Amino acid sequence: MRVDYRELAATVASLTEGETDVVSLMATVACEVHHADDRFDWTGFYRHVGNETLKIGPYQGGHGCLVIPFSRGVCGAAAKTGEVQLVPDVDAFPGHIACASSTRSELVLPVWNGAGQLLGVFDIDSNQPDAFDRTDADALTGILKTVFA
């Protein structure tokens, strides 16, 4: 099944309306996005905890890496540059961290609060190569802006 981003955005907005706790928001977003599309094998957040370090946050799927420095992997690159990382083949990404050996492609989006501070990154892994495109990146960026701004 392919995600209907309009429906997903409406569902997430309804579930998160009025909530201000960042961890609760992350948990809800991770759950709803994870179950919205069969391509999404691991869906979750890595929280920015200072010192150019990400730590695992709410997620759906198998275990994730507990700590990721900004200097490593796709999540680190998204946090360090503040730019979406759309990776069709993780094996071709320099410094990729294999938290799960089944991951073939990855989409990582930086997450900002309303004051423009980096809260962390939203990471989606797929066991399919080239599973994500700009449509996914743009739609999910919009959802994250609505929830965390």
N, C-alpha and C positions, 0 to 999 in steps of 0.2 A: 504494500500500500504506500502511496505517496502522500505526503503531508499536504493538507489544505491550510496554507498559512493564514488565510483570513479567519478561518474557524479557530485555529490554534491561538491566534492573537486575541480573539474575543474571549476564548475560554480562560487564557492566562490572565487577561485583564479583569475578568469577573472574579477569579479566585484570589487575586492579589490586591484587589481594591481596598484601600485604607490600611494595608499592612505596611509597616515601616521597618520591621526586623529583617536585616539583610539575610541572615541564615534561613529564616522561614521563606523568604522570597526565592532564594537560591534553590531550596529543596522543592518548592512547588514548580518552578520553571524546569528544573532537571527532570522531574517526574513527568510532567505534561509533554515536554519535547521528546523524551525518550520513547514514550509510548505512542507518539504520533506518526512514526515512520519506521518501517522494517529495516531501513538502511542504518539506523542509529543503534549501534551495538553497545557503546559506552557513552554516557551523556552526563556531564557534570562540571562542577566548578573547582578551580584552584584559586584560593584566596591569597591576595597580596598581604603578607604579614610583616613587611618591612625588610630592609637589608637586601633588596633585590631577590626576594625569596617568595615562592608560591608554596602553599600547603593545601592538601586535599580538603575540599569542602563537600557539600551535599552532592551526591551522584547516584546514578542508576547503572547497573551492570556489574561486571566482575570488579575485583580490586583495582585500585589505581595506585600510582606512585604517591608516596606520602609527601615528599618534598621535591620541588623542582626549582633550581636556581634560574634566574633570568638568562643566564649564559648557556643554557642547554635546552635542546628539544624545540618542538613546535610551540608548546605552551610558553616556554621561556622567550622565544622570539616574539610572540604576540604581546607579551607583557613588556618586553624591552623596547619594542618599536611602537607599540600602541596601534599596530595595524593588524587587520584580519589576515590569518594564515590559512590559505586554501591549498591543501597539499594532496594532489592526486595519487602520489606514490610515496609512502613514508620511507621506503628503503632508499629513495633518491634524495631525501632531505638530510643535509649534513648535520650530524649531532642528534639525530632522532633518538628519543628515549623509548625503548620498547617496553612499556608497562604491561602490554598484552601482545603475545606473539602473533595473534590472529589479526591485528590491525593492519589494514592495507592503505587506507586513506584517512585524512583527518581535516577537520575544520575547527579552527580556534579563533574566538572573537574576544577582544578586550572588553571588559565591563567597567563602565565609569559611573560614578554617582552624579547627582545633580550639580555638584561643585567642581566637576571635572577631575576628581581624584580616582585613581585606578583602584577598583575593588578587587580585581582579579581577572581571570579569563574563564570563558565558557568553552569547554572542549567537547567535541563530538567525534567519536571514532567509528569507523565502519570496517567490516571484514571484506568489503567489496572495493576493488580499485576504482579510483576516479568517481567516487560516490556522490561528491558534492559539487555545486556550481555557484555562480554569483547570485542566482535567485535565492538559494538557501542562505548564503552569507548576508544578503541584503535584508531578507525577511526576518531572520533571527536577530540581526543588529537592531532592527526596528522594534522588535519585541523587547529586547534587553533595555533599550533606551526608555521605552514606556514604563517598564517595571522598576528600574533602578534610578531614574532621573529625579 
